[in-house]
Amino acid sequence: QVVIRARNLRNGAQFIPAKAFKARKLYYTNGEAGLLHVPKEDAQKAQAAMFSDPNMAMDMMKKNLSMIVPQTLTFAWVNFFFSGFVAAKIPFPLTQRFRGMLQNGIDLSTVDVSYVSSRSWYFLNLFGLRGLFSLILGEENATDDAQKMMAMGGGMGFNPAMSLSAEKDSLDIIQHDWALPKMERHAEDVLRKLLKN
């Protein structure tokens, strides 16, 4: 929330007077009392927490491999034998925006959107049956580990200390240039041009 407010101040700096901008800038970037200040201990703790347990990632990878291999083989089997086939029909009408999601692998635009291709049916079942898997396999199952692994593989995640320090640096280097006097001159020029025509 603080980063968004500081970014809005930086983006709208030209619309407020210099004195008001300096006061707001000081409120965010002031030494140890500013909202964007990150103590050095907190930054080091965040980095240490990321690398605290490397065995956790290895265990999740092992569990995830037991799920990925059968799913890959099942998808290859469905894609090879049933590619281009219609597997189901949804009992209610849908808009054309659902065509790409429900008719993956069917290249006919004349087929009604409520028909579902075999490839799309596979994905709908794979992701739609997650609740049933949690009932059968329990709350701590392979699909939960797969989601954790995808979250880890997607990057390091949101680092608040880095985000706060980056926004503080951006606010520190911005040069204030009040746009209101220029706007009055610009409006005068536009009106003069309109009156001449």
C-alpha positions in Angstrom: 0.0 0.0 0.0 2.8 2.4 0.9 4.7 1.6 -2.3 1.6 2.3 -4.4 1.0 5.6 -2.6 4.7 6.6 -3.1 4.4 5.7 -6.8 1.3 7.8 -7.2 3.1 10.7 -5.6 6.0 10.3 -8.0 3.7 10.1 -11.0 1.6 13.1 -10.0 4.4 15.2 -8.7 3.9 17.8 -11.4 0.4 18.6 -10.3 1.2 19.7 -6.8 3.2 22.8 -5.7 6.9 22.3 -4.8 6.4 22.9 -1.1 3.7 20.2 -0.8 5.8 17.8 -2.9 8.9 18.3 -0.7 6.8 17.7 2.5 5.3 14.5 1.0 8.7 13.3 -0.2 10.2 13.9 3.2 7.3 11.9 4.7 8.2 8.9 2.6 12.0 9.1 2.3 13.2 10.7 5.6 16.1 8.7 7.0 14.9 6.2 9.6 11.5 7.7 10.2 10.2 7.6 6.6 7.6 5.1 5.5 9.9 3.7 2.8 12.8 3.0 5.2 13.8 -0.6 5.6 16.0 -1.6 8.6 19.1 -3.5 7.5 18.3 -6.4 9.8 14.9 -7.0 8.1 16.5 -7.1 4.7 19.0 -9.7 5.8 16.3 -11.8 7.5 14.2 -11.9 4.3 17.2 -13.1 2.3 18.1 -15.7 4.9 14.5 -17.1 5.1 14.6 -17.8 1.3 17.5 -20.2 1.6 16.9 -21.6 5.1 15.7 -25.1 4.0 16.9 -26.4 0.7 15.6 -29.9 1.4 12.0 -28.6 1.3 12.4 -27.8 -2.4 14.0 -31.2 -3.1 11.1 -33.1 -1.3 8.5 -31.2 -3.2 10.3 -32.0 -6.5 10.3 -35.7 -5.7 6.6 -35.7 -4.8 5.8 -33.6 -7.8 7.6 -35.9 -10.2 5.3 -38.8 -9.2 2.4 -36.7 -10.3 3.9 -35.1 -13.5 4.9 -38.3 -15.2 1.5 -40.0 -15.2 -0.2 -36.7 -16.2 2.1 -36.2 -19.1 1.6 -39.8 -20.3 -2.2 -39.4 -20.0 -2.1 -36.2 -22.0 0.0 -37.6 -24.7 -2.4 -40.6 -25.0 -5.5 -38.4 -25.2 -3.8 -36.0 -27.6 -2.6 -38.9 -29.9 -5.8 -41.0 -30.0 -8.5 -38.4 -29.6 -7.1 -35.2 -31.2 -9.9 -33.2 -33.0 -12.7 -35.3 -31.4 -15.7 -33.8 -29.6 -15.8 -35.3 -26.1 -18.7 -33.5 -24.4 -21.5 -30.9 -24.8 -22.2 -28.3 -22.1 -25.9 -28.1 -21.5 -26.1 -24.3 -21.5 -25.2 -21.7 -24.2 -21.9 -19.9 -24.1 -20.4 -16.9 -25.8 -17.7 -17.0 -28.5 -15.0 -16.1 -26.0 -15.1 -19.7 -24.6 -14.2 -21.2 -28.0 -10.4 -21.1 -27.4 -10.8 -22.7 -24.0 -13.3 -25.4 -24.8 -12.4 -26.3 -28.4 -8.6 -26.6 -28.2 -7.6 -28.9 -31.1 -10.7 -28.3 -33.3 -10.1 -26.0 -36.2 -13.7 -25.5 -37.3 -15.4 -22.2 -36.5 -18.8 -23.6 -37.4 -19.0 -25.9 -34.4 -21.2 -24.7 -31.6 -19.3 -23.3 -28.7 -21.0 -25.6 -26.2 -19.2 -28.6 -27.6 -15.9 -29.5 -25.8 -12.9 -31.1 -27.5 -11.1 -34.1 -26.0 -8.0 -32.1 -25.2 -10.0 -29.3 -23.5 -12.0 -32.0 -21.6 -8.8 -33.4 -20.3 -7.6 -30.1 -18.9 -11.1 -29.3 -17.5 -11.0 -32.6 -15.6 -7.4 -32.2 -14.5 -8.0 -28.8 -12.9 -11.6 -29.2 -12.0 -11.2 -32.4 -10.0 -8.7 -30.9 -7.6 -11.4 -30.8 -4.9 -12.2 -34.5 -5.4 -8.5 -35.3 -5.2 -8.2 -33.4 -1.9 -11.2 -35.5 -0.5 -9.7 -38.8 -1.6 -6.0 -38.1 -1.0 -6.4 -35.8 2.0 -5.5 -32.2 2.5 -1.8 -32.6 2.1 -1.6 -34.2 -1.3 0.6 -34.0 -4.4 -1.5 -31.3 -6.0 -0.8 -29.0 -3.1 2.9 -29.7 -3.5 2.6 -29.0 -7.2 1.1 -25.6 -6.5 3.9 -24.8 -4.0 6.5 -25.8 -6.6 4.9 -23.7 -9.3 5.0 -20.7 -6.9 8.7 -21.3 -6.2 9.5 -21.8 -9.9 7.8 -18.6 -10.9 10.5 -16.5 -9.3 11.5 -15.4 -5.8 8.2 -13.9 -5.1 7.5 -10.4 -3.7 10.3 -8.9 -1.7 9.0 -6.0 0.3 12.4 -4.7 1.4 13.6 -4.5 -2.2 10.4 -2.9 -3.4 10.5 -0.3 -0.6 14.1 0.6 -1.2 13.6 0.8 -5.0 10.7 3.2 -4.6 12.7 5.3 -2.1 15.5 5.6 -4.6 13.0 6.6 -7.3 11.5 9.3 -5.1 15.0 10.6 -4.1 16.1 11.2 -7.7 12.9 12.7 -9.0 13.1 16.4 -10.0 10.0 18.4 -9.2 8.6 20.5 -12.1 5.2 22.1 -11.4 3.0 22.0 -14.4 0.3 24.4 -13.5 2.0 27.6 -14.8 2.7 25.8 -18.0 -0.9 24.6 -18.3 -2.2 28.2 -18.1 0.1 29.2 -20.9 -0.8 26.2 -22.9 -4.5 26.8 -22.4 -4.0 30.5 -23.6 -2.2 29.3 -26.7 -4.9 26.8 -27.6 -7.7 29.4 -27.1 -5.8 32.0 -29.2 -5.4 29.4 -32.0 -9.1 28.6 -31.8 -10.2 32.2 -31.9 -7.9 32.9 -34.9 -9.6 30.2 -36.9 
